């Protein structure tokens, strides 16, 4: 648990550390997911299982947010994964301030501040997962719905793009409420650039109203900023269908050769009651492949029918070549909140690994029309548990275990896809897991997927409209939302013991390796400890893992790097065995996906360490780089 082990300096160790330098691949990180395919795989091989224990901090860079943002930092999450392009590392702070850094020292070369109004409250707080690069330009989405093109060399807005370097993304900044300080829509994930267009999504608040804003995806000319096309996932939905959202808040991916962009589309509003949006939801909860040139749909595949569980697609579709049972195909790998992994052929969206429609629990709330079946891939098996009984309750003592047992017994739970109810329904996995926006890493040469999952339970209760105001006032400390226009509001809370631990058994967070040749799980290991939540608790609890946000990165050196957990570490695992080989102490929570590159013969591993508003981890504002000693 020490911060860093002392580095041995003997001749033998020096030889081990320096010998790989001559063989280091010239590896970069040109897009949010490593490349436009989102594989989160680095060709760098200098750091290996044999020498990873000698990693040490090489440099750090502070965005300055802790000093400049005051209490607003509590409503921010540093989820950025930097990119390396044109000899510079580009970092995006939660407040959309972009800095260009020297890749070898972390020294700031330039900085651009879009000057957000930080008094506005956005639905998912202040987040910037990254920026995009193309043709000497950096493209930035801002929380207040601007698309800005910057000169990558200077950080100055590009005068010929839009108005002085800026395009306003429809519908523009939307605020509501008496103070007009609550944002209805913003952007959190990086845009993608391909075939001369910049494509942007949106993040829309959950559970506020039936007739919510639409989650339209917009494409702009990459040179001029002129509108090129738009795509509304609910565009063909006909009355009496009512609903909004179905937005694309997670990162997108691109197939340059096929001219396709892949959208992870979210659920339709409101999340937990769908009586006014009868049907499967059109393109909601789907991987949608669009033609980049026109915005036309090439194909789509839905992972959840008529979603009333907030099981939207939360992660970037990852593109790779997969060989499953002797059949090799260009594929799309899509992890989900349910802990499922769908493997689709890239040309048609037809499952490469077969998917079956299984009967699911029925008996929804009044007015609800549920889908009788849901799609389940035959492999790999679910990566997160999805069924619990009262006798499975977890607790440190007989007392708190009994309290958890009572909570589970009082709620409805018939397994995965049990519909929300007035009684209160257990959603397991909860809406923050199995897999979230961190996505997966794919080693295409080995045909192995690495992906992290979270395991906890949500209790979701529907509240009759006539009772909603009273309940909202009584449960001010819980998530209570109105679902305006629907006969029910809702309340959602994580099911915890009186001492604040999940009521479901650990592990609460895991990292998995999956052999895509047959869909079998090669290994699963706990991810994270309770060390930074309750000192010394890990010695009592053992290897529990923790809920986590952020994804893994795999390298050609045979390692998987990941932060994500609720302790302040970046970890390295042996890609073949799952053994934890190293952990580097971070100044704050590492709820971001790491990246790696080689610069002047030295491999660096970099992660944002700023903590997360939803997990309550330690706040900070640093980008931290690790490398082997010179």
N, C-alpha and C positions, 0 to 999 in steps of 0.2 A: 504493500500500500504506500510505499515511499514515493516521493515526487519523481525522482529519477535515480536509477542506480548509478554509482560511480562508474565511469568508463575506463576500462583497462587500457593501459598504454604500452604493454609489452610488444615485442616485435612480432610475435605470432598473431596477436589480436590485430595489430596494425595491418598485417598482410591480409587478414580476412576482410577488414573494412575497406581497404583501398583497392584490392584486386578487381572487384566488380566495376570500378569506375571506368576502366577502359572499355568495358563491354556494355555500358549503360546505353539503353535505347534513347533516341532523340524523341522523347514523348512529350506531348502537350495536352491541353485541355481546352478545346475551342468552343465548347457549348456547355450549357448547364449540366447535362448528363454525360459529359465527357466528349461526346460528338452528337451530331444531329439525331442519331438513333437512340440515344439515352441508355447506352450499355453500362455506364459508370465503371469502365474498365480502363486501366492504364497500362500501356506497353512498357512502362519503366520497370526494370528488373534489378536495379542496383541494391535495393533493400530486400532481403530474403529472410526466411525463417532462421538462417544461420547467424545473421547479424542484426536483426531487428531489435534485439535487447539493448543495443548500443545507441539507439535513436536519442537525440537530444534536441532541445529547442534551438532553432537556428535564428529566428527573428520573430517579432510580433509587431502588429500595427494596430493603433487605436483609432477608431472613427471619431472619437471625441464626444460620443452621445451621452456618456455618463455625466460629463461636465456641463453639457449644453442643453439637455432636454428635460432636466428636472424630473418631476414625478411622472411625466409622460412616458418615461422609459419603462414604467410598469405595464404600459399597454403596447409594448413592442416585443417582437421576437426576432432574433438574429438568425435567420434561416438561410442565409446566402451561401451559395457555392460559387467561388470566383471562377473566372475564365482566364486563359492565357492566350494572348493574340498580339501579333506585331511586337513581340519582345516586352510586353507589359502584362501585369496581372491586374485585372479589373474587379473591384470589390464594390458591392452595393450595400449600404447600410439599411436598417429597417425603415428609415425615413427617405429612401430613394436618393441618398447622396452617393455619388459615384466617385471612387478614387482609383487612379492608376498608380500602381506600385512597381518598384524595381523587384523583379522576381527573386533576386539573390539576397536582397537586404531588407525588403519590406519598406524601403524609403518611398514616401509619397512623391509622385512626379507631377500630378495635377489633381484637382478636385472640382467636382461640379455639384452645386446645391440647387435643386429645383424649387426650394423654398415652399415646402408644404405648410398648410395651416394646421398645426398640430393640436389645435383645440377641437378639431372634428374627431368624433369617435366612429371608427369603422367596425364592421361586423366581426372581422377576424383580427382586429388590432393592426398595428403597423408592421408590415412584412415586405421584404423584397428578397425573393429567392435567387434572383440573378438578373443578368443583362444578356443581350445577344450581340454578336459581332458579325459584320459582313462588309467587305469592300472598303476597309479603312474607317468604318463607322461603328459606333456603339449605339444600340437601340435600347431605350429604357422605358418601361411602363411605370407610371407613378400612381400612387394611391388615389389621387384626385382625377384620374382618367385622362392623363396626357400621355402621348407617345412622343418621345424626344429623341432626336438623332444628334449624336455628338461626334465631333472629329476625334478619332481614337488617338491621334498624336498630341492633341492640345487640350481636349476636354471642352472645346467651345461648341456651342450649338451650330449645326450646319444650316447656313442661311437659306439654301435652296430647298429645304425640306419643310413643307407646311408653311406656317407663319413664323419665320425666324427660328426654325429648327423644331417647331412644336406642332403637333396635330391633336385636336381634342377628339377623344374616342367617344362616339355616341353610346349612351345618351348624355355623356358628360357627367360632371359631378352631381350626384343626386343627394339632397339632404331633406330631412323631415323632422317634425317635432316642434314644440313651441320655441325652442332656442335655435332651431335650424342647425344644430351641431351634430346630428347623428347621420352618418353616411349610409345610404342604402346599397351602394355598389362601389366597388373599388377593384384594383388589380393587385395580385400577389406574386404570380409566377412570371418568368421571363417570356418575352415574345419569341417567335421563331422567324427566321428569314430564309427564304428559298425562292428560286426562280423569279427573282425581282420583286417579291412582295414580302411585307412584314405582317405577321398574323398575331392577333392579340385576343385574349379571353377576358374573363371577369370573375369576381367573387361577389356573391349576393347573399344577404343575410337570410338565415333560416327561420321558418316558423312565424313569420310576421303577418302574412296575409295570403289569401287565395290568389288574388289578381296581382301577383308580384311582377317586378320587371322581368323581361325576357333575357335569357342568357345568350344573346346574339354574339357570334364570333365575327370579327371584322378583319379585313385585309386591306393594306394600303401599299401604294407604290413605294418601293424601297428608296427610290431616288428623289421623288417629288413629294411624297406623302399623300398624293391624291387617292381617294377611295377606289378600290378595285372590285371588291365584292363583300357580301355579308352572308352569314348562315345562321338561321334561327332553328335550333333543334326541335322547337315546338311549332314551327312555321306552318305545317300542314294540318295541325290539330284543329278539328272543326267543333263548333258548338254542338251539344251542350258542354263540351270539355272546357273547364276553367282551371287555369293554373299558370304559373310563371316559372322563373329560374331556369332549370335545365342548362346551367351555365358551365363553362370550362374554366375552372379555377386552378386545376393542377397543370403541370407542365405538359406541353405537346411534343411530338417527335415528327421527324421528316424522313421520307424515303426520296432522296434526290433523283435516283435513276427512274423510279416509277412516277415521279411528280406527284406524290401524295403527302398530305399532312394528316396525322392521326390525333384525334381529339378524345380525351377522357371526359365524357359528358356527365354532369352531376344529376341529381334527382329533381323532380318537379315539386313546386310549392303547393300546399304546405307539406312538410316532411312526413308527419305521422298519421294523417287522415286524408284519404284520397277520394272521398265520395263524390266530389265534383269533377274529378279527372278520370272518369271511367276508362278502362283500357290499359294497355301495357305501358303507355307513356311515350309513344312515338320514338324519338331518338334519345330520350332521357336514359340515364344509367347504361350508356352504350359506348363502346369503342366505335367511332365514326371515322372512316377514311374519306377525305375530301380531295378532289383534284385541285392542286395548288393554283393552277392557272385560272380556274373559273369558280371554285367553291362548290362545284357539283358533288353530290354524294356518289362515291365509287362503291362503297358497301358499308354495312354497319352490323354490329353484333351486340345484343343486349345481355348484360350480366345479371340484372335483377328486373323482374317484371313487376310493374305497378308497385313501385317502391314506397312502403310506408314505414321504413326502418332507418332512413338516412344512410342507406348503404350505397351511396353514390360512388363513382369511380374516382378514387382519391390520388392516383399516382400516374406518372408518365407511362404511356405504352412503350415498351422496350422492343426494339427491332433487332433481330438476329437470325442467323441460319441455325435451325434446330433439326437434329436427326432423332426421330422418335420411332423406335421399333423398326429400324432399317429404312425409314422413309425420311428423306432430307428435303426440307422446305424453308424458303424465306418465311419467317414467322413474326407474329406480334405476341409478346408476353405481357399479360395484364394481371397484376395482383390486385386484390380487393380487400375491403374492410372486413369481409366475412372470413378472411384467411384462406381464400381460394386463389388458385392460379390458373387462368385461362390461357391456352396456347392456340392461336388462330393462324391460319395461312394468310400471308400478307396480300396475295392477289385477290382473294375472294372473301376473307373473313370466316370461311368455313373452318370449324375446329380441326386442328391437326391432331391434338389429343381429344378423343371423343367427349362430348358433353351429353348428359342425359337429363331429361325433365323429370324431376322427382316431386311427388305429392308433398305438400307442406301444410301446416296447421291452418285451419279455417276459423270461422266464427269471429269476424271483425266487428268493430263498433257499428252502431246503427248508421245505415246509409253507405257503408263500405262495400265495395265489390272487389274482393281479393283475387289474385291469380291462383288457380288451383295447383300450379306447379312452379318450380323454380329451376334454373339451369345449374347443374353441378358437374364439373369435369371429373372424369374417372381417375385421373392422376394429375398431380400428386394428391395424396389425401389432404384434408383440411389442415392448415398449419397452425390454427388456433382452436382451442376447445369451444364447443357451441352448445353443450347441454350440461345442466347442473341440477342436482336434487338437494333438498334441505340438509340431508346427512353429509353432503360434500362440503359444507361450509367450513371456512378456514378461520382460525383465531389463535392468538397466542395463549389464551387462557380459556377455561371452561365458560367463563362469563361472556367474553366478547365473541367466542365461537357460537354461543347460544343466541346472542343478539343477531348475528349474521344468519343463523339457521332460521330464526323467526322472520327476518326480512325476506328470505328466499321463499319460505313457506307461504307468506302472505300475498305473494305476487303470482301472476299467471306466467308459466313457462312450459311450453311443450316442445322445446328445442328450437333450432334455427328457424327463423321466419314466423315465430309466434306473433300474431298481430297485436298492436297497441290496444289498450283497453282502459276503461274507467277504473277498473280494479287496480291497475298498474301491471305492466308487463316487463319481464326481464329481457333485455337485448344483450345477447352473449354470442359473439364478441360485442363489446360496446361500439359506439359510433366513431371512436378514435382508433380502432384496430380491427382485426389483425394488422394489415399493412396500410400505411398512410402515405403522405406526399413524398416521403423519402424514396419510395419505389424499390427497385431491385438492382443488383449488379449481375452481369452476365459474362462469363468467360466462354466465349464462343469456341475457342480452340479445344476446350475440355467438355463443352456442352453442359456446363454446370451453372445453375442459378444460385445466387446468395441473396437472401431476403430476411429482414427482421420483422417480427410481429409483436403486438401488445395484446395482453389478455386481462380484461376487466369486464365488469357488468354495468350496464345502465338500467335504471328503473325509469320507464316512460309511462306517464299516466295522462289520459285524456280528461279534460275538465269541461263539463257542460257550460255553454255560453252564459247561462244565468248565474252560474256560480263563479265565473272566472275572476271578476274584480275582487271578490272576497279572498279567494285563494291566492291571487297575485300579491295582495297586501300581507297575507299571513306568512307566505313562503318567500319573503324578499331575499333570503339567502340562497335560494335555489334558482335554477334556470327555469323561468316561467315565461311563456310566449303566447301571444294572443290568437294567432291564426285568424286574423280578421276576415270575415266573410264566410267562415266555416262554423258549424254548430259546436265545435270543440276548440278550446285552447289546449295547451299542453304544459307538462312539467317534466323535466329530465334531470336526473342526478346520478352520480356514480355511487354504486352500492358499496359502502365502506363500513368497517367495524367502528365501534365507539372510539378506538384509539387511532383511527385514520388509515387502516390497512384495507386492501381489497378483501371482500368477503369470499371471493373465489380462490381456490388453491393456487399457489405458485407452481411453475414460474410465471411471473407477470410480464416478462419480456424475454424473447428468444431470438437467436440468429440461427438460420437454417441454411443447409446446402442441399440442393436437389439435382440429381442426375437426370437430365432431360432425355437421355436415351430410353429410359423406361418410366420416368416420373417418380422414382423412389427417392425417399429422403436419405441422404448420405449421413448427415448428422444434424443434431439440434442441440444448442447449448444456451444456458441462461445468459442474458445480456444485461449487465448492470448490477449494482448493489444498492442497498439502502444506506450506505455510509454517509452520504451528504444530507440525508433526510433526518436520520437519527444516529448520532455517533455511536459506534461499537455495535449497532443493531445487527450488522451482517454476521457477527460472531454468534448471535443467538438464532438468527433466522436461516443462516446458510446461504446457498446460491439460489436466491429467489428470482433474480432478474427484476427489471422494473418496466412499467410502461415507457414508451420511447417515441421520439419524433426525430426524423432524419434518417437517411439511408446509408447503405454500405457502399464501399468502393473496393473492387478487386484489382489486383495487379499481376503482371506477368512474372513478378518475383515470387508468386505463390502465397500471397497474403491477402487478407480481407481486413480493411480498416473501417472502423465505425465509431462514432460518438453516440448520439441519440438518447442514451439512457439518462436517468435522473441523478446520476452522480457526475462529477466534473472530470471525466476522463475521455481521452481518445484511446481506443484499443486496437491491437493488431492480433488477428487470429490466423492460425495455420489453415490455409485454404483446403488442404486435403483431410485434416483430422478434426478441425474445430477447436484445437487447443489454443487457449489464450497465451500468447507469447510475450506481450508487452502492453503496458498501459502508460500513457503520458498524462501527467496532471495538467488540467486546464484552469485558467483563472476564473472561469464561469461555466455555466452549462453549455455543452456542445450539441445543442439540438439543431444540427445542420448536417449536410452530407459532405464528407471530405473530398478533396481532389488531390491529384499528384501530377508532377511534371519534372522534367530534367532541364536544368539550367546550368550551362557552362560545366557540364559533366557531373553535376551533383543532383541527386533525386530529392525532391522536397514533397512532404505530405502536409497539406494545409487544411485547416478547419476554422469556421467561425465559432467563437466562444463568447456568447452574449446572453445565454439563458432564454427562457421561453415563458410568455405570459400565461399560457394555459397549464403548463406543468408546474409553474411556480419555482423553477430552478434559479440558481444564483444569477443575477444580472451582471452583464459586462458589455464591452464594446470592442473586443480584440479579435483580430485575425491572427492565428498562431501557426507558425511553420516549424516542422520537425525535419531533421536530416541526420545522416551519419556524420561523425566527426570528420573533419578534413584530413 
